[in-house]
Amino acid sequence: LIDRLGQVAPRVVFSCSEAVYRGKRLTMAAKLDALAESLGESTQLVLSPYLPHMPPPDLAALSPRARRMSSTLEAFLRRAPLADVGGAIDFAPRAFDDEVYVMFSSGTTGRPKC
């Protein structure tokens, strides 16, 4: 993940705070700490639960640097510009090759091929 994100220098990274594997809840804190160390401090980490019924992310479980860079999805959405304009979206014209977002799935394997 760090290899991939290092190529695009993201301003915002959305991630789950936990994962579920074979019925067990696994924290992603160590991986998020490593990610925070590799990214610039201007990057925002936005954390959400893996499933809706799970508790909100525990930011206290993160390193001090990751904690400074992180917020829950709910807090991020409260700060979003849409909250100030009643839900209206201001679409800005973009060139065809402007990067808007990059999404990596768990199916992405191997080193980046950019």
C-alpha positions in Angstrom: 0.0 0.0 0.0 2.8 2.4 0.9 4.5 1.8 -2.5 1.2 2.7 -4.3 0.3 5.7 -2.2 3.8 7.1 -2.4 3.4 7.4 -6.1 0.3 9.6 -6.0 0.9 11.7 -2.9 -2.8 11.6 -1.8 -4.4 14.5 0.2 -7.0 12.2 1.7 -6.9 8.4 2.3 -10.1 6.6 3.3 -9.5 3.3 5.3 -11.2 0.9 7.6 -9.9 1.0 11.2 -10.4 -2.8 11.5 -10.8 -5.8 9.3 -12.6 -9.1 9.9 -10.8 -12.4 9.0 -12.2 -15.8 9.8 -14.7 -14.2 12.2 -12.0 -12.4 14.2 -11.7 -8.6 14.4 -8.3 -7.4 13.6 -7.0 -3.8 14.2 -5.4 -1.9 11.4 -3.6 0.4 13.8 -0.1 -0.7 13.1 -0.7 -0.5 9.3 -2.2 3.0 9.7 0.7 4.1 11.8 3.2 2.9 9.1 1.1 4.6 6.5 1.1 7.9 8.5 4.9 7.7 8.8 5.3 7.4 5.0 2.9 10.2 4.1 3.2 14.0 4.5 1.4 15.5 7.5 -0.9 17.3 5.2 -2.5 14.0 4.2 -5.8 13.3 6.0 -6.6 9.7 7.1 -10.3 9.2 7.3 -11.3 6.1 9.2 -14.5 4.2 9.3 -15.7 0.9 10.8 -15.4 -2.2 8.6 -19.1 -2.9 9.0 -21.9 -0.5 10.0 -22.6 -2.4 13.3 -19.0 -2.1 14.5 -17.9 0.6 16.9 -16.4 3.8 15.6 -12.7 3.9 15.0 -10.5 4.1 18.1 -8.2 7.0 17.3 -6.4 6.6 20.6 -5.0 3.3 19.4 -3.0 5.1 16.8 0.5 6.6 17.1 0.6 10.4 17.9 1.4 11.2 14.3 -1.4 9.1 12.8 -3.8 10.5 15.4 -3.0 14.1 14.3 -3.6 13.1 10.7 -6.8 11.1 11.4 -10.5 11.7 11.8 -13.6 9.5 11.7 -15.7 9.5 8.6 -18.5 11.2 10.6 -16.2 14.0 11.7 -14.8 14.4 8.1 -18.3 14.7 6.7 -19.3 17.3 9.3 -16.4 19.4 8.1 -17.1 18.9 4.4 -18.0 21.9 2.4 -21.4 20.3 1.5 -22.5 20.7 5.1 -22.2 24.5 4.6 -24.2 24.7 1.4 -27.2 22.6 2.1 -26.1 19.6 0.1 -25.6 21.4 -3.2 -22.5 20.3 -5.1 -20.4 22.8 -6.9 -19.1 21.0 -10.0 -15.8 22.5 -11.2 -14.8 21.9 -14.9 -11.9 19.5 -15.1 -9.6 18.4 -17.9 -10.0 14.8 -19.1 -6.6 13.7 -17.7 -7.0 15.5 -14.3 -6.6 13.1 -11.4 -9.7 13.1 -9.2 -9.3 10.0 -7.2 -7.4 6.7 -7.3 -8.9 3.6 -5.8 -6.9 0.5 -4.9 -8.7 -2.7 -4.1 -7.6 -5.7 -2.1 -7.2 -7.5 -5.5 -4.3 -5.3 -6.4 -1.1 -7.4 -6.2 2.6 -6.9 -6.8 4.5 -3.7 -7.1 2.9 -0.7 -8.8 3.2 -0.5 -12.6 3.1 3.2 -13.3 
